[in-house]
């Protein structure tokens, strides 16, 4: 009996046709493009300070490794504000509930910037649970899937995992928080 169960387990772990058809390189390239869009947004938010010479930034290539995608290079953005330094460190794209994550790290702490469904206002919005009551009504049919519009959001409350749209004000507030201002 255990051998039969183990055989079923082994069979269930084999790559399916669907898994074999996933374009992992395409997913990586799309993630890197999304990351580039984030960095363009951020440089636009900081443009007046960059022009004035009070803020500077540079990019450094770092190596990421993700299951199925493998090793690849991504850019980390380092922002210098006087003596303060803040780094925007890409974490990856193969994450539950989001299409990508970047950690903002400074002397006063860290924060997350996530690429999520633009309709989401908290982590709870990213998880859909269907409950079936035994002996009760049959579960309702699955909802029609709407295409997801992805948007960068700041995790504003780490404990509650609430999201705030990434805009100039939310990004500048994030910078002040993690730079210990």
Buried (B, 14 or more C-beta within 10 A) or exposed (E): EEEEEEEEEEEEEEEEEEEEEEEEEEBBEBBBEBBEEBBEBBBEBBEEBBEEEEBEBEEEEEEBEBEEBEEBEBBBBBBEBEEBEBBBBBBBBBBEBBBBBBBBBBEBEBBBBBBBBBEBBBBEBBEEEEEEEEEEEEEEEEEEEEEEEBBBBBBBEEEEBBBBEBEEEBBEBBBBBBBEE
